[in-house]
Amino acid sequence: MGRETAAGPGAEVPGAAVPAWRSLLLRLLALAVAVSVCSITATAWVVVRSTAVAIRQEQGQALSEDARTYDALVGYAADHRSWDGVTATVAALSRSTGHRIVLRDGERTLADSAPLPSTPFVPPRDPTAVIDPLAVDPQLLPAGAREGGVDARVVGPYRLSAAERSRLRTTAQQVVECLREHPQVTARAVVGAGGRPVLETSAAAAAANRCGAAVLNATMPSEQRALDALGALVTDCLARRGFAGVTVLLDGSWKPAGAVSRTSAAPAPDKDVRDCVAGSRVEQLRPYVAPVAQLYVSGPADRTASTFLDLSASNKLRIAWGAALVLLVTVTVTALAGVRLVRPLRRLTAAAQRMEAGDVSARVEVTGRDEIARLSAAFNSMSRRREQLETARKAMVSDVAHELRTPLSNIRGWLEAVEDGIVSADEKVVASVLEEALLLQHLVDDLRDLSAAEAGELRLTKAPLTVADVLSQAAEAHRPDARASGVRVLVAADPRCTVVADPVRLRQAVGNLVSNAVRHTTEGGTVRLSAAVEQADSGLAGPERVRIEVCDTGSGIAPEDLPHVFDRFWRAEKSRSRRSGGSGLGLAIVRQLVEAHGGTVEAHSTVGVGSTFVLRFPRESAAS
């Protein structure tokens, strides 16, 4: 008989679990998300494009109204030292803008255009703007601030007296009349916030000076007093920084202080002078303006901004084009993804059709690591397994025919010789024919047992057995053949080893192994049968099993032949005859019988040393 390992020909196991990011389901979900994002993006684009003009107009109008409100309140603060009387101004602004306007000074409400007696005003976290004429917001009032952020309407101590205003007005009128005498020259005098007239003319500076315009730029006594006070503040500021003082002029420029400057101090850099002038101006003007206040402007009372989509003809056309674009993108993306998904399925279908037509070598290319790749790998494994089974089937038919041909040929030869009178039908001839018939019957019985076991139709009559008894019976049955071959058969079994098994089939499995061991052990060798209790999982906690070993000191099995010892009709020595080498079915039957009992079988061998066959069965308690 031939020898096999317990690990018979196995099918290829497909690859490990598919990574989540390569999952086909995840890819389909990603595709759906991509299509949805494209749809939402296109829809949002159409809506935004359609409403952008309306939103810009509404925002521009709201900004214009806020700027107008801010300008009016800054002007009020620039001309008043307190907010007393600002209620009328706030009410007028509310009526003109349609907004609710609230002016607060910290925790106190200074004015409210739409007060609710039962519901006090709760200001939001950030005010709409801060009203401070000495720190004007350049975004809301870009043209209304001088250098340093001071509103141009803040006059303070620079306001001219009545006499000064009258004298400058008279001078300005004379200058205008003088300039108008020249052809194509326009001129007019505009009175500023402080009462000083400002000349606006198209005439050249020389012509204006000839008419006495320079008198209008002269500093008035009240202005000089204010400039002197500002210069003192600036000089103190620069002195604190270690620089010499300067004299501030009416137009905001400055010059060295001259005789009053400190000769020991260095001239001040322009940046420091600008900082001191701006800070001193704010300090000088602060008592003449209203305190800082917070402005709150709420939504319109009688109207709301309209940002709804206008379903005009142009907007309908945009929607149609947007929908068409979304449809085109969706179809394109879906088609590309579908082609990538369908291509391997088509290859798999073509390979399955070739296999159906009889091509057992059909294979498919495995690409990627998703579910389709696993399916392709499983198909290739199935195809290889089928090819192996087909090859094994053809080999089995050939082997069965070969194994049956030899005894049948011998029987036919003896009978034809008797019929032809070549030999007489004596006792020797009858014995030879009977021996060949018994061999033929043994081969047929082995084939029947193997077929029933592989089909799962082998009927087992299980009962509790002591393994030591089974091993002793198998040893006694084969001792005559062992003595004839000069081989010793020894038994060493733990009496605690009990299993639930079919006694006939268990003796058959052990007997096949002993017969195989005796046949392959040379004279003077030993065949040892042993049994012991072992833990499952290499000694770890788990159900106990019974380990049965059949060891011999025979010729051994080559490593390249060891994986095939349990194949049907396999022999280690291909030239050995069936009479000396067995039918090649014994070890295949052993494997099927052991697996039918829920056990396992494996083989270990070293050439020139011997072989060991190991059977493992659940113990009686575990089996019960």
C-alpha positions as a printed Julia matrix, in Angstrom:
624×3 Matrix{Float64}:
   0.0     0.0     0.0
   1.04    3.61   -0.48
   1.26    6.25    2.2
  -0.34    9.77    2.47
  -0.44   12.7     4.88
  -3.59   13.75    6.68
  -3.65   17.05    4.85
  -5.05   15.77    1.57
  -5.4    17.93   -1.53
  -7.16   21.09   -0.38
  -8.85   23.86   -2.28
  -7.19   27.25   -2.44
  -8.57   29.57    0.21
  -9.45   33.03   -1.15
  -7.61   36.07    0.2
  -8.06   37.68    3.55
 -11.0    39.91    4.43
 -11.55   42.83    2.05
 -10.38   46.15    3.53
 -13.27   48.49    4.3
 -12.0    51.17    1.95
 -11.95   48.66   -0.94
 -15.4    47.27   -0.25
 -17.74   47.24   -3.25
 -20.56   48.51   -1.05
 -18.42   51.42    0.11
 -17.5    52.23   -3.46
 -21.16   52.26   -4.48
 -21.97   54.5    -1.52
 -19.12   56.8    -2.49
 -20.51   56.94   -6.02
 -23.95   57.85   -4.69
 -22.44   60.52   -2.46
 -20.46   61.93   -5.39
 -23.59   62.12   -7.53
 -25.5    63.77   -4.69
 -22.73   66.3    -4.12
 -22.7    67.14   -7.82
 -26.48   67.61   -7.79
 -26.43   69.75   -4.67
 -23.51   71.82   -5.94
 -25.19   72.45   -9.28
 -28.47   73.37   -7.61
 -26.74   75.68   -5.16
 -24.82   77.29   -8.0
 -28.02   77.98   -9.93
 -29.75   79.43   -6.86
 -26.77   81.57   -5.87
 -26.3    82.87   -9.38
 -29.99   83.66   -9.66
 -30.21   85.5    -6.33
 -26.77   87.14   -6.22
 -28.0    90.4    -7.76
 -30.96   90.66   -5.39
 -28.75   89.93   -2.4
 -26.16   92.49   -3.45
 -28.87   95.1    -3.98
 -30.4    94.38   -0.59
 -27.02   94.43    1.13
 -26.05   97.65   -0.66
 -29.29   99.31    0.35
 -28.91   98.17    3.97
 -25.3    99.37    4.05
 -26.32  102.72    2.6
 -29.06  103.15    5.19
 -26.71  102.16    8.03
 -24.08  104.59    6.76
 -26.65  107.39    6.58
 -27.79  106.68   10.14
 -24.2   106.52   11.35
 -23.31  109.79    9.63
 -26.27  111.64   11.16
 -25.53  110.42   14.7
 -21.79  111.14   14.41
 -22.69  114.66   13.26
 -24.99  115.07   16.26
 -22.27  113.89   18.64
 -19.74  116.25   17.0
 -21.99  119.26   17.61
 -23.3   118.42   21.1
 -21.63  117.74   24.41
 -24.3   115.23   25.48
 -27.0   113.01   24.01
 -29.83  114.99   25.5
 -32.37  115.72   22.8
 -31.15  112.99   20.4
 -34.54  111.2    20.54
 -36.03  113.38   17.8
 -33.07  112.68   15.51
 -33.32  108.92   16.12
 -37.09  108.94   15.42
 -36.56  110.83   12.15
 -33.86  108.4    11.03
 -36.11  105.42   11.88
 -38.95  106.85    9.81
 -36.71  107.45    6.81
 -34.96  104.02    6.88
 -37.76  101.82    8.22
 -35.4   100.3    10.82
 -35.58  100.22   14.57
 -32.7   102.35   15.92
 -31.47  102.06   19.51
 -28.71  104.19   20.99
 -27.14  103.02   24.26
 -24.45  104.28   26.61
 -23.2   101.11   28.29
 -26.13   99.77   30.32
 -28.38  102.79   29.7
 -30.63  103.31   26.69
 -30.21  106.83   25.37
 -32.84  106.65   22.61
 -35.13  104.0    21.09
 -37.17  104.62   17.95
 -39.71  101.84   18.77
 -39.73  101.22   22.53
 -41.88   98.46   24.03
 -42.87   99.37   27.59
 -43.48   95.77   28.67
 -40.38   94.36   26.93
 -37.04   96.01   27.64
 -34.54   96.1    24.8
 -31.98   93.27   24.98
 -28.98   94.29   22.89
 -27.15   91.68   20.83
 -23.59   90.76   21.61
 -22.01   93.17   19.12
 -23.39   96.62   18.26
 -23.97   97.68   14.68
 -21.49  100.54   15.14
 -19.85  102.67   17.84
 -20.68  106.4    17.69
 -17.51  108.33   18.49
 -16.77  111.48   16.41
 -13.15  111.3    17.56
 -12.7   107.73   16.17
 -14.81  107.51   13.01
 -15.3   104.12   11.29
 -13.63  104.59    7.87
 -15.83  101.88    6.28
 -19.11  103.58    7.21
 -17.83  107.15    6.78
 -14.75  107.05    4.52
 -14.82  110.75    3.52
 -15.86  112.2     6.88
 -12.7   111.67    8.91
  -9.58  113.82    9.11
  -6.17  112.41    9.93
  -6.4   110.44   13.18
 -10.06  109.5    12.67
 -11.52  112.8    13.97
 -14.73  113.81   12.24
 -14.41  117.07   10.3
 -17.53  118.43   12.0
 -15.87  118.43   15.43
 -14.88  122.09   16.05
 -14.62  122.48   19.8
 -12.42  125.42   20.87
 -11.65  126.24   17.23
 -15.13  127.73   16.68
 -14.85  131.39   15.64
 -16.53  134.15   17.56
 -19.4   136.1    16.02
 -17.16  139.09   15.26
 -14.53  136.88   13.65
 -17.1   135.07   11.54
 -18.62  138.4    10.38
 -15.23  139.87    9.44
 -14.12  136.77    7.52
 -17.49  136.56    5.77
 -17.16  140.14    4.57
 -13.6   139.5     3.37
 -14.65  136.31    1.59
 -17.47  138.15   -0.22
 -15.02  140.81   -1.41
 -12.58  138.17   -2.67
 -15.35  136.35   -4.53
 -16.53  139.56   -6.2
 -12.94  140.39   -7.19
 -12.39  136.99   -8.75
 -15.66  137.07  -10.64
 -14.5   140.15  -12.49
 -12.09  137.94  -14.4
 -13.67  136.15  -17.38
 -14.35  132.4   -17.12
 -13.51  132.31  -13.41
 -15.9   130.78  -10.9
 -15.66  131.44   -7.2
 -17.72  130.98   -4.06
 -17.22  130.95   -0.3
 -18.37  127.94    1.74
 -18.67  128.36    5.5
 -17.19  125.45    7.46
 -18.34  123.93   10.73
 -16.26  126.37   12.81
 -17.6   129.44   10.99
 -14.51  129.96    8.81
 -15.36  130.56    5.12
 -13.44  128.41    2.63
 -12.84  129.75   -0.88
 -13.67  127.46   -3.8
 -12.49  128.93   -7.13
 -11.15  127.95  -10.52
  -8.68  130.88  -10.53
  -4.97  130.36  -10.06
  -3.45  130.87   -6.61
  -1.64  134.04   -7.69
  -4.85  135.62   -8.96
  -6.66  134.65   -5.75
  -3.94  136.2    -3.63
  -4.13  139.42   -5.66
  -7.77  139.6    -4.66
  -6.84  139.23   -0.97
  -7.59  135.51   -0.55
  -4.56  135.14    1.74
  -6.44  137.07    4.44
  -8.96  134.19    4.61
  -6.18  131.79    5.65
  -4.96  133.92    8.52
  -5.39  132.44   11.98
  -8.01  134.12   14.12
  -7.36  134.89   17.8
  -9.8   132.22   19.04
  -8.16  129.67   16.79
  -4.7   130.73   17.94
  -5.66  130.23   21.56
  -6.84  126.71   20.73
  -3.66  126.03   18.73
  -1.53  127.26   21.64
  -3.35  124.89   23.98
  -2.89  122.01   21.5
   0.8   122.9    21.09
   1.28  122.74   24.85
  -0.29  119.27   24.94
   1.86  118.12   22.03
   5.03  119.55   23.59
   4.33  117.72   26.86
   3.75  114.49   24.95
   7.03  114.82   23.05
   8.89  115.81   26.21
   7.77  112.58   27.85
   9.36  110.79   24.91
  12.56  112.85   25.19
  12.07  115.02   22.1
  11.87  118.78   21.47
   8.46  120.4    21.12
   6.77  121.66   17.94
   4.29  124.36   16.97
   1.06  122.99   15.46
  -0.48  124.96   12.61
  -4.16  125.36   11.74
  -4.01  122.94    8.8
  -2.63  120.18   11.02
   1.04  120.54   10.03
   3.76  121.58   12.47
   7.13  123.31   12.76
   9.87  123.45   15.4
   8.88  125.43   18.47
  11.76  127.92   17.96
  12.78  129.92   21.01
  10.63  127.92   23.3
  12.12  124.58   22.24
  14.42  122.77   24.55
  17.88  122.97   23.04
  18.98  119.9    24.95
  16.27  117.71   23.41
  16.6   116.04   20.02
  14.18  116.84   17.19
  11.19  114.53   17.24
  10.69  112.0    14.39
   7.63  112.56   12.22
   5.96  109.41   13.53
   6.2   110.53   17.13
   4.95  114.01   16.24
   1.97  112.55   14.37
   1.12  110.29   17.3
   1.35  113.14   19.81
  -0.65  115.53   17.61
  -3.42  112.97   17.08
  -3.57  112.02   20.77
  -3.43  115.63   21.95
  -6.15  116.66   19.48
  -8.47  113.94   20.82
  -7.67  114.98   24.38
  -8.4   118.61   23.54
 -11.68  117.9    21.69
 -13.11  115.23   24.01
 -14.94  117.71   26.34
 -16.7   119.29   23.35
 -18.36  116.11   21.94
 -20.98  113.68   23.21
 -19.79  110.55   25.08
 -19.14  107.31   23.17
 -22.38  105.39   22.47
 -23.36  102.07   20.89
 -25.68  101.98   17.9
 -28.05   99.03   17.33
 -29.99   98.8    14.07
 -32.53   95.95   13.77
 -34.38   94.67   10.7
 -36.93   96.76    8.83
 -40.25   97.06   10.59
 -42.46   97.08    7.52
 -40.55   95.08    4.9
 -38.11   92.16    4.55
 -35.41   91.4     2.04
 -36.54   89.27   -0.86
 -34.05   86.58   -1.88
 -36.43   84.12   -3.49
 -35.65   82.73   -6.92
 -37.24   84.69   -9.7
 -38.63   82.17  -12.18
 -38.05   84.35  -15.19
 -37.26   82.96  -18.62
 -33.51   83.41  -18.11
 -33.6    81.71  -14.72
 -35.65   78.83  -16.12
 -33.05   78.42  -18.84
 -30.29   78.36  -16.21
 -32.15   75.68  -14.27
 -32.56   73.59  -17.42
 -28.87   73.88  -18.28
 -27.9    73.06  -14.69
 -30.14   69.99  -14.66
 -28.72   68.86  -18.01
 -25.18   69.28  -16.71
 -25.97   67.28  -13.57
 -27.56   64.55  -15.68
 -24.54   64.42  -17.98
 -22.08   64.23  -15.11
 -24.16   61.57  -13.33
 -24.47   59.41  -16.46
 -20.75   59.75  -17.2
 -19.62   58.89  -13.67
 -22.09   56.01  -13.42
 -21.04   54.64  -16.82
 -17.35   54.74  -15.91
 -17.95   53.08  -12.55
 -20.3    50.54  -14.11
 -17.75   49.57  -16.75
 -15.12   49.01  -14.08
 -17.54   46.86  -12.09
 -18.96   44.88  -15.01
 -15.66   44.08  -16.78
 -14.45   41.48  -14.21
 -17.96   40.0   -14.02
 -17.94   39.48  -17.77
 -14.56   37.76  -17.58
 -15.9    35.57  -14.78
 -19.0    34.69  -16.83
 -16.9    33.77  -19.88
 -14.67   31.52  -17.76
 -17.74   29.82  -16.22
 -19.13   29.18  -19.71
 -15.83   27.63  -20.81
 -15.89   25.4   -17.74
 -19.47   24.4   -18.56
 -18.29   23.44  -22.04
 -15.71   21.09  -20.52
 -12.61   23.29  -20.22
 -11.56   22.51  -16.64
  -8.45   24.69  -17.05
 -10.54   27.9   -17.32
  -9.19   30.7   -15.07
  -9.87   34.43  -14.61
  -7.44   37.22  -13.87
  -7.7    38.47  -10.29
  -7.25   42.24   -9.94
  -7.85   44.32   -6.83
  -8.96   43.19   -3.39
 -12.71   43.8    -3.39
 -15.62   41.33   -3.37
 -15.35   40.67   -7.12
 -11.65   39.86   -6.7
 -12.52   37.42   -3.92
 -15.19   35.86   -6.14
 -12.65   35.49   -8.95
 -10.16   33.88   -6.55
 -12.86   31.48   -5.32
 -13.73   30.61   -8.94
 -10.07   29.9    -9.72
  -9.84   27.74   -6.61
 -12.97   25.84   -7.65
 -11.64   25.44  -11.19
  -8.32   24.08   -9.96
 -10.11   21.74   -7.56
 -12.34   20.49  -10.35
  -9.32   19.97  -12.58
  -7.64   18.02   -9.8
 -10.78   15.93   -9.26
 -11.1    15.26  -12.98
  -7.48   14.2   -13.12
  -7.98   12.03  -10.04
 -11.13   10.5   -11.55
  -9.34    9.57  -14.76
  -6.42    8.2   -12.77
  -8.77    6.19  -10.55
 -10.57    4.66  -13.52
  -7.22    3.73  -14.99
  -5.94    2.37  -11.66
  -9.12    0.37  -11.01
  -8.95   -1.11  -14.47
  -5.28   -1.97  -13.93
  -5.88   -3.45  -10.49
  -8.8    -5.58  -11.71
  -7.03   -6.67  -14.87
  -4.23   -8.55  -13.07
  -6.32  -10.99  -10.97
  -8.87  -11.43  -13.76
  -6.08  -12.21  -16.23
  -4.61  -14.76  -13.84
  -8.0   -16.45  -13.27
  -8.69  -16.51  -17.0
  -5.24  -17.9   -17.72
  -5.62  -20.79  -15.27
  -9.13  -21.63  -16.52
  -8.07  -21.55  -20.2
  -5.1   -23.79  -19.37
  -7.43  -26.29  -17.68
  -9.87  -26.1   -20.6
  -7.13  -26.66  -23.16
  -5.76  -29.6   -21.15
  -2.42  -27.92  -20.59
  -2.78  -28.35  -16.83
  -5.1   -30.51  -14.85
  -7.68  -29.06  -12.45
  -5.83  -30.32   -9.42
  -5.74  -28.87   -5.93
  -2.87  -26.5    -6.77
  -4.71  -24.88   -9.67
  -7.89  -24.49   -7.63
  -5.9   -22.91   -4.81
  -4.27  -20.41   -7.21
  -7.62  -19.48   -8.75
  -9.17  -19.11   -5.29
  -6.29  -16.88   -4.15
  -6.77  -14.58   -7.15
 -10.52  -14.46   -6.5
  -9.91  -13.54   -2.85
  -7.56  -10.74   -3.93
 -10.18   -9.53   -6.36
 -12.83   -9.67   -3.65
 -10.56   -7.73   -1.28
 -10.04   -5.03   -3.9
 -13.77   -4.75   -4.56
 -14.48   -4.54   -0.81
 -11.88   -1.77   -0.41
 -13.42    0.17   -3.29
 -16.87   -0.23   -1.81
 -15.75    0.95    1.65
 -13.88    3.91    0.2
 -16.82    4.93   -1.98
 -19.29    4.69    0.93
 -16.99    6.72    3.21
 -16.4     9.47    0.65
 -20.14    9.69   -0.06
 -20.95    9.94    3.66
 -22.99    6.72    3.51
 -20.73    4.62    5.72
 -22.86    3.31    8.58
 -21.15    3.26   11.96
 -22.29    1.39   15.03
 -20.54    3.25   17.81
 -19.94    1.99   21.32
 -17.51    2.82   24.15
 -14.18    1.08   23.52
 -10.92    0.68   25.35
  -8.21    1.59   22.88
  -5.71   -0.82   24.46
  -7.99   -3.75   23.58
  -8.33   -2.62   19.97
  -4.56   -2.26   19.59
  -3.95   -5.69   21.14
  -6.42   -7.34   18.78
  -4.85   -5.65   15.74
  -1.36   -6.72   16.88
  -2.42  -10.36   17.41
  -4.09  -10.45   13.99
  -0.84   -9.44   12.23
   1.75  -11.22   14.38
   1.9   -14.33   12.13
   2.8   -12.22    9.08
   5.2   -10.17   11.27
   7.0   -13.35   12.5
   7.28  -14.6     8.97
   8.99  -11.33    8.03
  11.18  -11.23   11.18
   9.4    -8.1    12.54
   8.39   -7.55   16.17
   5.01   -6.0    16.99
   4.79   -4.21   20.37
   1.81   -2.58   22.13
   2.02    0.18   24.78
  -1.38    1.78   25.52
  -2.68    3.82   28.45
  -5.67    1.93   29.92
  -7.46    5.28   30.47
  -7.77    5.78   26.71
 -11.42    5.2    25.83
 -13.31    6.33   22.74
 -16.8     6.0    21.33
 -16.32    4.32   17.94
 -17.37    1.5    15.68
 -15.21   -1.43   16.85
 -15.09   -3.09   13.43
 -14.13    0.09   11.56
 -11.61    1.17   14.21
  -9.9    -2.26   14.06
  -9.97   -1.98   10.25
  -8.22    1.43   10.31
  -5.57    0.31   12.83
  -5.17   -3.0    11.02
  -4.51   -1.29    7.7
  -1.78    0.82    9.35
  -0.19   -2.24   11.04
  -0.31   -4.24    7.8
   1.26   -1.33    5.94
   3.98   -0.96    8.62
   4.85   -4.68    8.67
   5.08   -4.77    4.88
   7.53   -1.83    4.8
   9.71   -2.93    7.76
  12.78   -5.02    7.06
  13.76   -8.12    8.99
  14.8    -7.35   12.57
  12.69   -4.17   12.67
   9.92   -3.19   15.08
   6.34   -2.01   14.74
   5.08   -0.2    17.87
   1.41    0.56   18.67
   0.78    3.14   21.41
  -2.1     5.23   22.81
  -2.19    8.17   25.21
  -4.46   10.99   26.34
  -3.51   14.54   25.24
  -5.03   18.0    25.54
  -6.33   19.74   22.44
  -4.5    22.83   21.18
  -1.04   21.63   22.17
  -1.63   21.28   25.88
  -3.86   24.33   26.36
  -7.21   24.14   28.09
  -9.67   22.28   25.89
 -11.34   18.9    25.25
  -9.1    15.87   25.71
  -8.3    13.59   22.8
  -6.88   10.09   22.4
  -3.66    9.88   20.39
  -2.96    6.54   18.66
   0.43    6.03   17.02
   1.65    3.25   14.71
   5.43    3.53   14.35
   7.78    1.39   12.34
  11.52    1.22   11.71
  11.12    0.66    8.0
  12.55    2.33    4.93
  10.63    5.58    5.41
   8.98    7.85    2.86
  10.68   10.57    0.82
   9.61   14.15    1.65
   8.28   14.75   -1.87
   6.11   11.61   -1.59
   4.79   12.25    1.91
   1.9    14.6     0.81
   0.52   11.83   -1.45
   0.48    8.78    0.86
  -3.28    9.07    1.43
  -4.11    9.32   -2.27
  -5.97    6.4    -3.81
  -3.82    3.82   -5.63
  -0.62    5.65   -4.71
   2.52    3.56   -4.03
   5.88    4.76   -2.83
   7.57    2.19   -5.16
   5.93    2.5    -8.57
   7.58   -0.7    -9.8
   6.25   -2.85   -6.93
   3.48   -5.23   -7.89
   0.05   -5.23   -6.39
   0.71   -8.58   -4.74
   3.67   -7.21   -2.77
   2.61   -3.57   -2.56
  -1.1    -3.8    -1.85
  -3.94   -2.19   -3.78
  -3.04    1.41   -2.81
  -6.42    1.94   -1.09
  -5.58    1.05    2.51
  -4.39    4.45    3.68
  -7.14    6.25    1.78
  -9.64    4.06    3.65
  -7.88    4.83    6.95
  -8.31    8.57    6.42
 -12.0     8.25    5.52
 -12.73    6.0     8.51
 -10.95    8.28   10.98
 -12.68   11.42    9.64
 -16.04    9.61    9.83
 -15.39    9.25   13.57
 -14.62   12.96   13.92
 -10.88   12.38   14.18
  -7.76   13.32   12.25
  -4.82   11.42   10.77
  -1.33   12.55    9.83
   1.94   10.95    8.78
   5.57   11.71    9.64
   8.51    9.93    8.1
  12.28   10.03    7.74
  13.97    8.07    4.98
  16.02    5.18    6.41
  14.64    5.7     9.94
  10.96    4.85    9.74
   7.43    6.29    9.65
   4.83    7.28   12.23
   1.09    7.49   11.61
  -0.89    9.45   14.21
  -4.66    9.08   14.76
  -6.53   11.45   17.05
 -10.05   10.77   18.38
 -12.21   12.62   20.92
 -12.28   10.91   24.31
 -15.4     9.1    25.42
 -16.67   11.96   27.65
 -16.13   14.59   24.96
 -17.78   12.43   22.3
 -20.77   11.73   24.53
